[in-house]
Amino acid sequence: MNEFALNIINCLPDLLAATPLTLLLTLVAGVTGLVMGTFLALARLSGQPLLSWPAAAFMFVVRGTPLLVQLYLIYYGLGQYMGHSWVRHSFLWPYMRQGLTFALFAYSMNQAAYNAEVLRGAIQSISKGQIEAAEAIGMSGFQILWRVRLPLAFGNCLPVLTSDLIILLKSTALASTVTILELMGTARVIQRQSLQVYEPLIACGLVYFVVVVTLTSIMRPLEKRLTRFRKG
Amino acid sequence: MSECLNYMAWGAKGWGDEFFFAFFMTLKISFIAYVISFGMGLVFALFKLSNSRGLRGVAGCYTTVVRALPEMLMILILYFAVAGMAEKAMVSMGLVGSDFQFSPFWTAVIALAFVSGAFMTEVIRAGLLAVPRGGIEAAWAIGMSGPQVFTRVVMPQMMRHALSGLGNLWLGITKDSAIVSILGAFGELLQTGYRAAAATKEYGFFYGLTALFFLLITILSLVALYWMEKRLNRGQA
């Protein structure tokens, strides 16, 4: 086996050790984003100007700017202001000093905005008959939301939510720019330490490929199961 | 507030002119990368729809691998690994002098285009598939040549179907162009924001400003896309 392949294999243990952090970022931001996104979508469609306008503005601004800029803005910007405020002396500071907190915050907001846009479309596309039927049998507004509108909406847009989750997983690579040593960050550290340019990047690519393919193959049966009531 | 206005002064004292030019640099990088990625998308979409198994395999590999890897990693691999290897190979073959280097700007732009091209391939493929076969057969029947069929029949109809996807990719590429700032100093928006923030320690202000400029690009693009959609859909019910 030639040296190039050996170098790639030698990178793998460190990269595999960093994979859980990538998955953690994806999972936490994915779940938070989905919950926040649901509320955002409902606020956006609420018909109350005080709710729908801020929600619409938030979604537009977050979706209209690069994630990397949001990361920098939150990591450096919030850090700049909080470093001089009460937060500096509070119990929160040890957490606030870490890039991970900021990154989770940024990714959750980003994911919330994208999920909200998807869910908004899905909620809007529910046929009126379903809602009317639910009203006719005397369901309350909340019951209709919980038992009819949300399940139908989630079922309809599940494939898009899944692909958004994969996009989130891939975008966690950007967290390496704010000192987080997930997969991408670890690869860059190995690059610097071993003075190898190509091998760590290629090894990193292999790991990402396997993770993405695994996640996709987990999500596909899940999609099927959650939409099993649908025919065709 | 007045402090912030001072920061935005034109010339050597402020960052106004830097941001102004960075705005156009980001647009330039995005536009060139977009045009290249459209070309790549077209070629690979035709590969995917071709009868040759080899070409389909190449295109399939390209879209699968690029779409499974993070944009940032892909851009780093292309910029450092692939460009570096290509330089070495060209030097060892004696095609170029030993101090040969690709232009960093073009390498970065092509790396960005290569990533976007994979998504472009899928959009264009779907657009091509949506063109009714009957129209193409009719065009052949009245004796149009291959290029004529493509430019006069397939392209206009494909564009109509692909426009929303193409628009999303444009918005995506303007935002992905921020990743190029990791590679080096091309004077685009995020790099400029980074320099301004580091020099003044006003991180919140300058990254906020950078975000605003990106938002401006998005708003202008949405207006342009709305106008193009109307134009491409003219004559449709």
Interface residues (C-beta under 8 A of the other chain):
Chain A: V61 G64 T65 P66 L67 L68 V69 Q70 Y72 L73 Y76 G77 L78 G79 Q80 Y81 K170 S171 T172 A173 L174 S176 T177 M184 A187 V197 Y198 L201 I202 C204 G205 Y208 F209 V212 V213
Chain B: V65 A68 L69 P70 E71 M72 L73 M74 L76 I77 F80 A81 G84 M85 L171 K175 D176 S177 A178 I179 S181 I182 L190 G193 Y194 A197 K201 E202 Y203 G204 Y207 G208 T210 A211 F214 L215 T218 I219
